[in-house]
Amino acid sequence: MVKRKLLVILLLVSASCLISFGTFNLVVRQVNSNQNKKDSVIVKVHTDTLQTLINEYCSAKSVRQSLENKIRDKNAQIVESKDLIQDLESRQKKYEQKKYDSLVVIIKASISSIKKQNNYLQKDIESLEAEALKSTPPLESSLKKVKDFTSKARGSLHFNFCNIRYDLFVADLDSDEIRMHLFKKEKQNFYSLGAVHEYLKGKKIDPLMITNAGMYTPTNEPEGLYLEEDTTIQYELDTTKRNTDENFYLSPNGVFFIDSCNVPYIETTEDFLKIFGGKKIKAKIATQSGPMLLINGKMHDKFLPNSHNEKIRSGVGKISDNKIVFAITLDPSNFYDFASSFRDIFNCKDALFLDGAISLMYLKDVNPHVTGGNFGPMISVSRK
């Protein structure tokens, strides 16, 4: 009888525990679900606010560019007409020597008409320059608002910058951990974003961003310098100079690395070599790629504003000594516009192109289903 009572009590306790455990799991799932929804709302609010500011800037920028294009076109007309005047004046002298008076009269009239037209063009240019000057304050004001907002940004972002869609992740090195990934075990490549995601999850690490981290060879090995933290995996710096338009060798190319003090850097390959020389770098992670997008605030001198070399682009920019931004375009972009996004939106002084058309980016808060790819090195961001 006593045994039967004990058995009943044990069954009741067990059932209670199972119910409690089930309730606990339900609560945990609910909390996680609520947190994910909350994070999504935060991302959307940030994105919507930033998009409004970017639209204001792009509108002001469009007005300014339209004026600058008109000024450039009218200046080109003046230069062309001056060349024509020189040619006509040369003909005039010849005809004067040969006493072709009727032709001389026609040429003089043509020269006078062209000069008069140039005067009109010059007045138009002065008027347009005055308008351009007036457009400067609203352009600078809208740009300042964008930069003020992004200086505080962190985490996933999605926006449209002057008709090009972007996915981005702003990493704060004070609270985020940046890792490089190439091999699993026994030099077997990860290849895909999904494989890196699965690997990190297996180590109880929740990745917030994963993207390909630079160019690679046909055998999926890094093109140039590559270094992972706490591993013996290291590929040497490529200082080869080639007369080519291949992205990696479009000089200057560069290196993105985080040093042993957890400070991020983006340096040209030449400057990196000057700093470290033959010494083994004291860095946690490093990847070499190219071309450089921005160098000390200036755009790569081979980028053209109206270039038709438009492809998907990915890159990394340094915002400050503790913040970096990873970006990928979802629409084809030329190098000039892509570099402009780092400079104009995030106030980056230095930025590096990572890869082109094949690039992908996993963002937990924005596009968690992007897990494909056939890459060499990859980079991830997670909370510390």
C-alpha positions as CSV (number, residue, x, y, z in Angstrom):
1,M,0.0,0.0,0.0
2,V,2.8,2.4,1.0
3,K,4.7,1.4,-2.2
4,R,1.6,2.2,-4.3
5,K,1.3,5.6,-2.7
6,L,5.0,6.4,-3.3
7,L,4.6,5.3,-6.9
8,V,1.6,7.6,-7.4
9,I,3.5,10.5,-5.8
10,L,6.5,9.9,-8.1
11,L,4.2,9.8,-11.1
12,L,2.6,13.0,-10.1
13,V,6.0,14.7,-9.5
14,S,7.3,13.4,-12.9
15,A,4.2,14.7,-14.7
16,S,4.6,18.0,-12.9
17,C,8.2,18.2,-14.0
18,L,7.4,17.3,-17.6
19,I,4.6,19.9,-17.7
20,S,6.9,22.5,-16.1
21,F,9.7,21.6,-18.5
22,G,7.3,21.9,-21.5
23,T,6.0,25.2,-20.2
24,F,9.6,26.4,-19.7
25,N,10.5,25.5,-23.3
26,L,7.3,27.2,-24.5
27,V,8.2,30.3,-22.6
28,V,11.8,30.3,-23.9
29,R,10.5,29.9,-27.5
30,Q,8.0,32.7,-27.0
31,V,10.8,34.9,-25.5
32,N,13.1,34.1,-28.4
33,S,10.2,34.7,-30.9
34,N,9.4,38.0,-29.3
35,Q,13.0,39.1,-29.3
36,N,13.4,38.2,-33.0
37,K,10.3,40.2,-33.7
38,K,11.6,43.1,-31.6
39,D,15.0,42.9,-33.5
40,S,13.1,42.9,-36.8
41,V,11.1,46.0,-35.8
42,I,14.3,47.8,-34.7
43,V,16.0,47.0,-38.1
44,K,12.9,48.2,-40.0
45,V,12.7,51.4,-38.0
46,H,16.4,52.1,-38.5
47,T,16.1,51.3,-42.2
48,D,13.0,53.4,-42.8
49,T,14.6,56.4,-41.0
50,L,17.9,56.0,-42.9
51,Q,16.0,55.6,-46.2
52,T,14.2,58.9,-45.7
53,L,17.5,60.7,-45.1
54,I,19.2,59.0,-48.1
55,N,16.3,59.9,-50.3
56,E,16.6,63.6,-49.3
57,Y,20.3,63.4,-50.0
58,C,19.9,61.7,-53.4
59,S,17.3,64.2,-54.4
60,A,19.7,67.1,-53.6
61,K,22.6,65.2,-55.3
62,S,20.5,64.7,-58.4
63,V,19.8,68.4,-58.7
64,R,23.5,69.2,-58.2
65,Q,24.6,66.6,-60.8
66,S,22.1,67.9,-63.3
67,L,23.5,71.4,-63.0
68,E,27.1,70.1,-63.2
69,N,26.3,68.1,-66.3
70,K,24.8,71.1,-68.0
71,I,27.8,73.2,-67.1
72,R,30.1,70.5,-68.4
73,D,28.2,70.2,-71.7
74,K,28.2,73.9,-72.3
75,N,31.9,74.2,-71.6
76,A,32.5,71.4,-74.1
77,Q,30.5,73.4,-76.7
78,I,32.6,76.4,-76.0
79,V,35.9,74.4,-76.4
80,E,34.6,72.9,-79.6
81,S,33.5,76.2,-81.0
82,K,36.9,77.8,-80.2
83,D,38.6,75.0,-82.2
84,L,36.2,75.8,-85.1
85,I,37.0,79.5,-84.9
86,Q,40.7,78.8,-85.1
87,D,40.1,76.7,-88.2
88,L,37.9,79.4,-89.8
89,E,40.5,82.1,-89.0
90,S,43.1,80.0,-90.7
91,R,40.9,79.7,-93.8
92,Q,40.2,83.4,-93.7
93,K,43.9,84.3,-94.0
94,K,44.3,82.0,-97.0
95,Y,41.2,83.4,-98.8
96,E,42.4,87.0,-98.0
97,Q,45.7,86.2,-99.7
98,K,43.9,84.8,-102.7
99,K,41.5,87.8,-102.8
100,Y,38.4,85.6,-102.4
101,D,36.5,88.5,-100.9
102,S,33.0,86.9,-100.9
103,L,34.3,83.8,-99.0
104,V,36.1,86.1,-96.5
105,V,32.9,87.9,-95.8
106,I,31.0,84.6,-95.2
107,I,33.8,83.4,-92.9
108,K,33.9,86.6,-90.9
109,A,30.1,86.4,-90.4
110,S,30.4,82.8,-89.3
111,I,33.1,83.7,-86.8
112,S,31.1,86.6,-85.4
113,S,28.0,84.3,-85.0
114,I,30.0,81.6,-83.2
115,K,31.5,84.2,-80.8
116,K,28.1,85.6,-80.1
117,Q,26.8,82.1,-79.4
118,N,29.8,81.6,-77.0
119,N,28.8,84.7,-75.1
120,Y,25.3,83.3,-74.6
121,L,26.8,80.0,-73.5
122,Q,29.1,81.7,-71.1
123,K,26.2,83.6,-69.5
124,D,24.3,80.3,-69.2
125,I,27.3,78.8,-67.5
126,E,27.5,81.7,-65.0
127,S,23.8,81.3,-64.3
128,L,24.1,77.6,-63.8
129,E,27.2,78.0,-61.5
130,A,25.1,80.4,-59.4
131,E,22.4,77.8,-59.1
132,A,25.0,75.1,-58.3
133,L,26.3,77.3,-55.5
134,K,22.8,77.7,-54.1
135,S,22.4,73.9,-54.2
136,T,25.4,73.4,-52.0
137,P,23.9,74.1,-48.5
138,P,20.9,71.7,-48.9
139,L,23.2,69.0,-50.4
140,E,25.7,69.4,-47.5
141,S,22.9,69.5,-44.9
142,S,21.3,66.3,-46.2
143,L,24.6,64.6,-46.3
144,K,25.4,65.6,-42.8
145,K,22.1,64.1,-41.6
146,V,22.9,60.8,-43.3
147,K,26.4,60.6,-41.7
148,D,25.2,61.7,-38.3
149,F,22.6,58.8,-38.4
150,T,25.0,56.2,-39.7
151,S,27.7,57.1,-37.1
152,K,25.4,55.6,-34.5
153,A,24.2,52.7,-36.7
154,R,24.9,49.1,-35.8
155,G,23.9,45.7,-37.1
156,S,21.9,44.9,-40.3
157,L,20.7,47.6,-42.7
158,H,18.9,47.6,-46.0
159,F,18.4,50.6,-48.2
160,N,18.2,52.1,-51.7
161,F,21.0,54.5,-52.4
162,C,20.3,56.5,-55.6
163,N,18.5,53.6,-57.4
164,I,20.9,50.9,-56.1
165,R,19.7,48.5,-53.4
166,Y,22.2,47.6,-50.6
167,D,22.4,45.1,-47.8
168,L,24.9,46.0,-45.1
169,F,26.2,45.1,-41.7
170,V,27.8,47.6,-39.3
171,A,30.1,45.8,-36.9
172,D,31.1,47.3,-33.6
173,L,34.4,45.6,-32.5
174,D,33.7,46.5,-28.9
175,S,30.8,44.1,-28.9
176,D,31.1,42.0,-32.1
177,E,33.5,39.3,-33.0
178,I,34.9,39.1,-36.6
179,R,36.1,35.7,-37.8
180,M,37.6,34.4,-41.0
181,H,36.7,30.9,-42.4
182,L,38.4,28.9,-45.1
183,F,38.7,25.2,-44.1
184,K,36.7,22.9,-41.9
185,K,39.0,20.0,-41.1
186,E,41.8,18.4,-43.0
187,K,41.8,21.4,-45.5
188,Q,38.3,20.8,-46.6
189,N,36.7,24.1,-47.8
190,F,33.5,25.4,-46.3
191,Y,32.5,26.7,-49.8
192,S,29.1,28.0,-48.8
193,L,27.7,30.6,-46.4
194,G,25.4,27.8,-45.1
195,A,28.3,25.6,-44.2
196,V,29.9,28.4,-42.1
197,H,26.5,29.1,-40.5
198,E,26.1,25.4,-39.6
199,Y,29.7,25.3,-38.2
200,L,29.2,28.3,-36.0
201,K,25.9,27.1,-34.7
202,G,27.6,23.8,-33.8
203,K,29.9,25.9,-31.6
204,K,27.0,27.7,-30.0
205,I,27.8,30.9,-31.9
206,D,24.9,32.8,-33.5
207,P,26.2,34.4,-36.7
208,L,24.6,37.8,-37.6
209,M,26.4,38.3,-40.9
210,I,28.4,36.0,-43.3
211,T,29.8,37.0,-46.6
212,N,32.6,36.0,-48.9
213,A,35.9,37.7,-47.9
214,G,37.8,38.3,-51.0
215,M,38.9,36.8,-54.3
216,Y,40.1,33.2,-54.7
217,T,41.8,30.9,-57.1
218,P,40.1,28.1,-59.2
219,T,40.9,25.7,-56.3
220,N,39.0,28.0,-53.8
221,E,42.2,29.2,-52.1
222,P,42.7,32.9,-51.2
223,E,44.1,35.2,-53.8
224,G,46.9,37.0,-51.9
225,L,47.3,37.5,-48.1
226,Y,44.9,35.6,-45.8
227,L,45.2,35.0,-42.1
228,E,42.8,33.3,-39.6
229,E,42.9,33.8,-35.9
230,D,44.3,31.0,-33.8
231,T,45.2,28.8,-36.8
232,T,48.3,28.0,-38.8
233,I,46.4,28.9,-42.0
234,Q,48.2,31.8,-43.7
235,Y,48.7,32.8,-47.3
236,E,51.4,35.2,-48.3
237,L,50.9,38.8,-49.5
238,D,50.8,39.1,-53.3
239,T,52.9,42.1,-54.4
240,T,52.7,41.3,-58.1
241,K,52.1,44.2,-60.4
242,R,50.3,43.5,-63.7
243,N,49.3,45.7,-66.5
244,T,45.7,44.6,-66.4
245,D,42.2,45.6,-65.5
246,E,41.6,42.5,-63.5
247,N,40.0,43.7,-60.2
248,F,42.5,42.2,-57.8
249,Y,45.4,43.8,-59.7
250,L,43.8,47.1,-60.5
251,S,46.4,49.0,-58.6
252,P,46.3,50.0,-55.9
253,N,44.8,47.0,-54.3
254,G,44.8,46.5,-50.5
255,V,44.5,44.6,-47.3
256,F,41.7,44.5,-44.7
257,F,42.9,43.3,-41.3
258,I,42.3,43.5,-37.6
259,D,45.4,43.8,-35.4
260,S,46.1,42.1,-32.1
261,C,44.7,45.1,-30.3
262,N,41.3,44.6,-32.1
263,V,41.7,47.7,-34.2
264,P,40.6,47.4,-37.9
265,Y,42.7,48.7,-40.8
266,I,42.4,49.0,-44.6
267,E,45.7,49.7,-46.2
268,T,47.0,49.7,-49.8
269,T,49.2,46.7,-50.4
270,E,52.2,49.0,-50.7
271,D,51.5,50.8,-47.4
272,F,50.9,47.4,-45.7
273,L,54.3,46.3,-47.0
274,K,56.0,49.5,-45.7
275,I,54.4,49.1,-42.3
276,F,55.2,45.4,-41.8
277,G,57.9,44.6,-44.3
278,G,59.2,41.1,-43.9
279,K,57.9,40.8,-40.4
280,K,55.1,38.5,-39.6
281,I,52.0,40.6,-39.1
282,K,50.6,40.9,-35.6
283,A,47.0,40.6,-36.7
284,K,44.1,38.4,-35.7
285,I,42.6,38.2,-39.2
286,A,43.6,39.5,-42.7
287,T,42.5,39.3,-46.3
288,Q,43.9,40.9,-49.4
289,S,41.7,42.0,-52.3
290,G,41.4,44.8,-54.8
291,P,40.9,47.3,-56.0
292,M,40.9,49.8,-53.2
293,L,37.7,51.8,-53.3
294,L,38.7,54.7,-51.1
295,I,42.2,55.8,-50.0
296,N,42.4,58.5,-47.3
297,G,39.0,59.8,-48.4
298,K,39.8,59.9,-52.1
299,M,38.3,57.6,-54.7
300,H,40.4,55.3,-56.8
301,D,41.6,57.4,-59.7
302,K,40.5,54.8,-62.3
303,F,36.8,54.9,-61.4
304,L,34.6,56.9,-63.7
305,P,31.2,58.4,-62.7
306,N,29.3,57.2,-65.8
307,S,31.0,53.9,-66.3
308,H,28.9,51.1,-67.8
309,N,31.0,48.4,-66.0
310,E,28.1,47.5,-63.7
311,K,28.0,44.4,-61.6
312,I,27.0,43.2,-58.2
313,R,29.7,44.5,-55.8
314,S,30.8,43.7,-52.2
315,G,33.2,45.5,-50.0
316,V,34.3,46.6,-46.6
317,G,34.9,50.1,-45.2
318,K,36.4,51.5,-42.0
319,I,34.1,53.9,-40.2
320,S,36.3,54.4,-37.1
321,D,38.8,52.6,-34.9
322,N,36.1,50.3,-33.6
323,K,33.5,50.2,-36.4
324,I,33.5,48.7,-39.9
325,V,30.8,48.2,-42.5
326,F,30.4,45.3,-44.8
327,A,28.2,46.1,-47.9
328,I,26.8,44.3,-50.9
329,T,24.7,45.7,-53.8
330,L,21.6,43.8,-54.8
331,D,21.6,45.7,-58.2
332,P,24.5,46.1,-60.6
333,S,26.7,49.1,-59.8
334,N,29.9,50.6,-61.2
335,F,32.9,51.1,-59.0
336,Y,32.4,54.9,-58.7
337,D,28.9,54.6,-57.3
338,F,29.8,51.7,-55.0
339,A,32.8,53.6,-53.6
340,S,30.5,56.7,-53.2
341,S,28.2,54.7,-50.8
342,F,31.1,54.1,-48.4
343,R,32.2,57.7,-48.6
344,D,28.9,59.5,-48.6
345,I,26.8,57.3,-46.3
346,F,29.3,56.1,-43.7
347,N,32.0,58.7,-44.0
348,C,34.7,56.0,-44.6
349,K,38.2,57.3,-45.4
350,D,39.3,53.8,-46.6
351,A,37.4,51.0,-48.2
352,L,38.3,47.9,-50.1
353,F,36.5,45.9,-52.8
354,L,36.0,42.3,-51.8
355,D,34.3,40.5,-54.7
356,G,32.0,41.0,-57.7
357,A,29.1,39.3,-59.4
358,I,29.2,36.0,-57.4
359,S,29.0,37.8,-54.0
360,L,26.4,36.9,-51.4
361,M,25.6,38.1,-47.9
362,Y,23.7,36.3,-45.1
363,L,22.0,38.7,-42.7
364,K,20.1,37.2,-39.8
365,D,17.7,40.1,-39.5
366,V,17.3,40.8,-43.2
367,N,17.9,37.8,-45.4
368,P,18.5,34.6,-43.4
369,H,17.7,32.4,-46.4
370,V,20.9,33.4,-48.3
371,T,23.1,30.4,-47.6
372,G,24.6,29.4,-51.0
373,G,27.8,30.1,-52.8
374,N,31.0,28.3,-53.9
375,F,33.6,30.5,-52.2
376,G,37.1,30.5,-50.9
377,P,37.6,32.6,-47.7
378,M,34.5,33.9,-45.9
379,I,34.0,36.3,-43.0
380,S,31.4,36.3,-40.2
381,V,30.2,38.6,-37.5
382,S,28.7,37.5,-34.2
383,R,28.1,39.0,-30.8
384,K,31.0,38.5,-28.3
